[in-house]
Amino acid sequence: MDKKVKTICVVSEAVEGGVATHLEHLAQLPLEPDWRIVFVLSPRRNPMQLDRLRRVLMSRHIQLLQVNMCRSPDPVLDGLAYRSLKRHIRRLQPALIHTHSSKAGALTRFCVRSGSIPIIHTPHVFAFQWARGISGWLYGRIERYLSRYTDKYILFSKRQREAALEVLGANVAEKIALLPNGVDIHKFQPVSRQRREYLKKGLGIQPDDFCIGAVVRPVLQKAVPELLKMFRSLQDQEKTSVHLFIAGIPHDNGPVAAKIWAYGLHDRVHLLGWVDEMREFYQTMDLLVMTSHWEGCPYAVLEAMACGCPVLTTRSFATDELLPPQIDRFSVPVGDMGGLANGVSHLIQHPETMDELRGIARDHVENNFSLGRWYEEMHKLYASFLK
C-alpha cells in the first residue's frame, strides 16, 4: 500500500534578494518519495526574481500558489491575504509549514494557532532587529506572542540567536536551530589571473585596473549613499585606477545617478542593473564591498568568497560570523566609510595580501558553507517533523 503523501507548504512574502535565492535552493532540496512541496508566494515584490523562481519550480514540477502580501502593515491587504492563506492551508492540509520573512510568518501563524500543524519559521532578519523606536518594540511583542505557535526557528548566526533570546525569552532556546545559508561551491569557483584580466576587458577597462564590486538594491538597508561616499574617499587616496561596479541598480536610476555625477564619479562608477548570472561578476572583481545597515546571511558574501573574491563589509548584525579571521580584521562598524576605504586602500597597495586572501576565502566557504551541507541539515530538520 502506498504511503500517504506528506505536503510541505513553503510560504513567503519576500521574493527578492537573498530570500529568493534561499527559496530557489529550498525548491531543489532532495525529498523523500512520500514528500511533496508546495510554494505560496506573493507576486508584489520583484517580478524578475519571481519569474526566475517560477522557472525553477516548473522544472521541479512544484506547485506555485500566489497570495498578495506586502511588507508594510496594510489592514485591507493583510486581511485578504489572511483569508487566502487560511483557504489554501485548509485545502492542502500540509503536514508541515515553513514560513519565510516577517509578514508571511505572522499571517500564517495567526492562521494556524491550533497547534495541529507544525510550523518552522525562517525570519531571515527579524523585523525587531532593524525597526527602531515604537515599531521595533511592537514587532518584538508580536513575535514573542507568535513564538508559542512556532515549533522551530531557523536562524543564521549566533548573534541573531542572542537577539531572539533577548526579545522572545529564554524559553525559545530549545526551538532554535542555527543553519546559515549555503552556496554551490561547484558553480562558484575561482578563476586564474589571466581569466580575470580577460573578463575585465569585457567590461571595457584595463586588465590592471582594480575592480570593486557591490551587490545592492536602492533601499535604506543597503546604504547606497554610504557606498558612494566610501568610494569617493577612496578616490581621494588612491593613484591606482579603481572602478566600482554595482549590480542591482539600473543606470537610469535617477537619485543614484545624480549622486554619482555630483561626486564626479561618472567615469568610475558603473551601474549594471539586474545581473542574471552573478558568478562571472564575482570572478571579475578584485574585491567585494558591503556597506549594509543590516543583513541576515547575505549570499553575496558567500558566493564572492567561493569565487576567491575577498569581501570587506560593515559588521551589520552577523556578517562578520561569515568571514575568516584574516578577512574579518578589515570589517568596520556600520557607517564607518572612512575605515572601509582605508581597508580597501591597504589591499590595493598590498597585492600579495590580496592573493593570500583569495585562497583563504575560497577554503573558508568550501569548509563551512557548502550547499551540500545545507541540504543535509535542512533534510534532517524536515524529517524530524515528518517521520
C-alpha positions in Angstrom: 0.0 0.0 0.0 1.4 3.4 -0.9 2.4 5.8 1.8 0.3 8.9 2.3 2.0 11.9 0.7 3.1 14.5 3.2 2.9 18.1 2.0 5.4 20.7 3.0 3.9 24.2 2.5 6.5 27.0 2.0 5.1 30.5 2.4 7.0 33.7 1.7 6.0 37.4 1.2 9.5 38.4 0.2 10.7 37.1 -3.2 13.8 39.1 -3.8 17.5 39.3 -2.9 18.8 36.6 -0.6 15.3 35.3 0.3 14.7 34.5 -3.4 18.0 32.6 -3.6 17.1 30.8 -0.4 13.8 29.7 -1.9 15.4 28.5 -5.1 17.7 26.3 -3.0 14.7 25.0 -1.0 12.9 24.1 -4.2 15.8 21.9 -5.2 16.0 20.1 -1.8 16.1 16.3 -2.3 12.8 15.0 -0.9 11.7 11.6 0.3 9.4 9.7 -2.0 6.4 10.4 0.2 7.1 14.1 0.5 5.9 16.9 -1.8 6.4 20.6 -1.6 4.1 23.5 -2.5 5.1 27.2 -2.6 2.8 30.0 -1.6 4.4 33.3 -2.7 3.5 37.0 -3.1 3.9 38.4 -6.6 4.3 42.0 -5.4 8.0 42.5 -4.8 10.4 41.7 -7.6 8.9 40.4 -10.9 12.2 39.3 -12.4 13.3 37.2 -9.4 9.8 35.8 -9.1 9.9 34.8 -12.8 13.3 33.1 -12.2 12.0 31.2 -9.2 8.8 30.3 -11.1 11.0 28.6 -13.8 12.9 26.7 -11.1 9.6 25.5 -9.6 8.3 24.4 -13.1 11.4 22.4 -13.8 10.9 20.6 -10.5 7.1 20.2 -11.1 6.4 22.1 -7.9 3.0 23.7 -7.5 3.0 27.5 -7.0 0.1 29.4 -5.4 0.1 33.2 -5.2 -1.2 35.4 -2.4 -0.9 39.1 -2.4 1.1 40.1 0.6 3.0 43.3 1.3 5.9 44.1 3.7 4.3 47.2 5.4 1.2 46.9 7.5 -2.0 47.2 5.4 -5.2 46.2 7.2 -7.2 45.6 4.0 -4.5 43.7 2.1 -3.4 41.8 5.2 -7.0 40.8 5.9 -7.4 39.5 2.3 -4.1 37.7 2.5 -5.1 36.0 5.8 -8.3 34.7 4.2 -6.4 33.4 1.2 -3.7 31.7 3.3 -6.3 30.1 5.5 -8.2 28.8 2.5 -5.0 27.3 0.9 -3.9 25.7 4.2 -7.4 24.1 4.7 -7.3 22.7 1.1 -3.7 21.5 1.1 -3.8 20.0 4.7 0.0 20.2 4.9 2.0 18.0 7.3 4.5 20.9 7.8 4.5 24.6 7.1 7.8 26.5 6.6 7.4 30.3 6.6 9.9 33.0 5.4 10.1 36.7 6.2 8.1 38.6 8.9 4.8 39.2 7.1 4.3 35.7 5.8 5.4 34.3 9.1 3.0 36.4 11.1 -0.1 35.9 8.9 0.5 32.1 8.5 1.0 31.6 12.3 -2.2 33.6 13.0 -4.0 31.2 10.6 -2.7 28.1 12.3 -3.0 28.7 16.1 -4.4 25.3 17.0 -1.0 23.6 17.0 -2.4 20.9 14.7 0.3 21.7 12.0 4.0 22.1 13.0 5.5 25.4 11.8 9.1 26.2 11.0 9.8 29.9 10.7 12.9 31.4 9.0 12.8 35.2 9.6 16.0 35.9 7.6 16.1 39.1 9.7 13.6 39.7 12.5 11.6 42.9 12.0 12.5 43.9 15.5 16.2 43.8 14.6 16.0 46.6 12.1 13.0 48.6 13.1 13.5 51.5 15.6 11.5 53.0 18.4 7.9 52.0 19.0 7.8 50.0 15.7 10.7 47.8 16.9 9.1 47.3 20.3 5.8 46.4 18.7 7.3 43.9 16.2 9.1 42.3 19.2 5.9 41.9 21.1 4.1 40.4 18.1 6.9 37.9 17.5 7.0 37.0 21.2 3.3 36.2 21.1 3.7 34.2 17.8 6.6 32.2 19.3 4.2 30.0 21.2 2.8 28.8 17.8 6.3 28.3 16.3 7.8 24.8 16.6 11.2 25.7 15.2 13.1 28.9 14.3 15.9 28.6 11.7 18.4 31.4 12.4 21.6 32.2 10.6 24.0 33.3 13.3 24.9 33.2 17.0 24.2 36.9 17.2 20.7 36.5 15.8 20.1 33.8 18.3 21.2 36.2 21.1 18.8 38.8 19.8 16.0 36.3 19.7 16.5 35.1 23.3 16.7 38.7 24.5 13.4 39.7 22.9 11.4 36.4 22.8 12.6 35.0 26.1 14.9 32.1 27.1 12.0 29.6 26.7 12.5 29.7 22.9 16.1 28.5 23.1 15.2 24.8 22.5 13.2 25.9 19.4 16.2 27.5 17.7 18.3 25.7 15.0 21.3 27.6 13.7 21.7 27.0 10.0 23.4 29.6 7.9 23.0 29.7 4.1 25.0 27.5 1.7 26.4 28.1 -1.8 27.1 25.8 -4.7 30.9 25.5 -4.5 31.0 23.7 -7.8 29.2 26.5 -9.6 31.0 29.4 -7.8 34.7 28.8 -8.3 37.8 31.0 -8.6 39.4 31.7 -12.0 43.0 32.4 -13.0 44.5 35.8 -13.1 44.6 35.6 -16.9 40.9 34.8 -17.0 40.1 37.7 -14.6 42.0 40.1 -16.8 40.1 38.8 -19.9 36.8 39.4 -18.1 37.8 43.0 -17.2 38.4 43.7 -20.8 34.8 42.7 -21.4 33.8 45.5 -19.1 35.8 48.0 -21.1 38.6 48.6 -18.6 42.3 47.8 -18.5 43.4 44.4 -17.1 45.5 46.0 -14.3 42.7 48.3 -13.2 41.4 47.5 -9.7 37.7 46.4 -9.7 35.5 46.7 -6.7 32.1 45.0 -6.8 28.9 45.7 -4.8 25.6 43.9 -4.9 22.8 46.2 -3.7 19.3 47.4 -4.2 18.4 51.1 -3.9 16.8 50.7 -0.4 17.8 52.1 3.0 19.1 48.7 4.2 21.9 48.6 1.6 23.3 52.1 2.3 24.0 53.1 -1.3 24.8 56.7 -0.4 27.4 55.5 2.1 28.8 53.2 -0.5 29.4 56.1 -2.9 30.8 58.2 -0.1 33.3 55.4 0.7 34.3 55.2 -3.0 34.8 59.0 -3.3 37.0 58.8 -0.2 39.0 56.0 -1.8 39.4 58.0 -5.0 41.0 60.8 -3.0 43.5 58.4 -1.5 44.4 56.2 -4.5 46.5 56.9 -7.5 45.7 53.5 -9.0 42.9 53.3 -11.5 40.0 52.0 -9.4 36.4 51.2 -10.7 33.2 50.4 -8.7 30.7 48.1 -10.4 27.3 48.0 -8.8 25.0 45.0 -9.6 21.3 45.5 -8.8 20.8 49.2 -9.7 20.0 50.2 -13.3 21.9 53.0 -15.0 18.7 55.1 -15.3 18.1 55.2 -11.5 17.8 59.0 -11.2 18.7 59.6 -7.5 21.7 57.2 -7.6 23.0 58.5 -11.0 22.6 62.1 -9.7 24.7 61.3 -6.7 27.4 59.7 -8.9 27.6 62.8 -11.1 27.6 65.1 -8.1 30.6 63.3 -6.7 32.3 63.4 -10.1 32.5 59.6 -10.3 30.6 59.1 -13.6 33.6 57.5 -15.3 34.5 55.3 -12.3 31.1 54.0 -11.0 29.2 51.7 -13.3 25.5 50.7 -12.7 24.9 47.3 -14.2 21.3 46.8 -13.3 19.9 43.3 -12.9 22.7 40.7 -13.3 21.2 37.3 -14.1 24.4 35.3 -13.8 26.4 36.5 -10.7 29.2 34.0 -11.0 31.1 35.9 -13.7 30.5 39.2 -11.8 32.3 37.8 -8.8 35.1 36.2 -10.9 35.8 39.6 -12.5 36.0 41.6 -9.3 39.2 42.0 -7.2 37.2 42.8 -4.1 33.6 42.9 -3.0 32.4 45.6 -0.5 29.2 45.7 1.5 28.0 48.8 3.4 24.7 47.5 4.7 23.0 48.7 7.8 21.6 45.2 8.4 21.9 41.8 6.9 20.8 38.2 7.7 23.2 35.8 5.9 24.0 37.5 2.6 24.6 35.2 -0.3 26.7 37.8 -2.0 29.4 37.5 0.7 29.5 33.7 0.5 29.3 33.5 -3.3 32.0 36.1 -3.8 34.4 34.3 -1.4 33.6 30.9 -3.1 34.9 32.6 -6.3 38.1 33.6 -4.5 37.0 37.3 -4.1 37.7 38.7 -0.7 34.9 40.7 1.0 35.2 43.9 3.1 32.0 44.7 5.0 30.3 46.5 7.8 29.5 44.5 10.9 25.8 44.5 10.2 24.3 42.1 12.7 26.4 39.0 12.0 28.2 39.3 8.6 31.5 39.0 10.5 30.5 35.5 11.5 30.7 34.5 7.8 34.3 35.7 7.4 37.6 34.0 8.2 39.6 36.0 10.8 42.2 37.1 8.2 39.4 38.9 6.3 37.2 39.9 9.2 40.0 42.1 10.6 39.1 44.5 7.8 35.5 44.7 8.8 34.2 48.0 10.2 31.3 49.3 12.3 28.2 50.3 10.4 28.6 53.8 9.0 32.4 53.8 9.2 33.1 54.5 5.5 36.5 56.1 6.2 37.6 52.8 7.8 36.2 50.8 5.0 38.0 53.0 2.4 41.3 52.6 4.4 40.9 48.8 4.3 40.3 48.8 0.5 43.3 51.1 0.0 45.5 48.8 2.1 44.6 45.8 -0.1 45.2 47.7 -3.3 48.7 48.7 -2.1 49.5 45.1 -0.9 48.6 42.8 -3.8 50.5 39.9 -2.1 47.9 40.1 0.7 45.1 40.1 -1.8 46.5 36.9 -3.4 46.7 35.2 0.0 43.1 36.2 0.9 41.7 34.8 -2.3 42.7 31.3 -1.3 41.6 31.8 2.3 38.2 33.0 1.2 37.6 30.0 -1.0 38.8 27.4 1.5 36.6 29.0 4.2 33.4 28.7 2.2 34.2 25.2 0.9 34.8 24.0 4.5 31.9 25.8 6.2 29.1 27.0 3.8 28.7 24.4 1.1 25.2 23.9 -0.4 25.5 20.2 0.1 25.9 20.6 3.8 22.9 22.9 3.9 20.8 20.3 2.0 21.7 17.7 4.5 20.8 19.8 7.6 17.6 21.0 6.1 16.5 17.5 5.1 17.2 16.3 8.7 15.1 19.1 10.1 12.2 18.4 7.8 12.5 14.7 8.6 12.3 15.3 12.3 8.8 16.6 11.8 7.6 14.3 9.0 8.8 10.9 10.2 
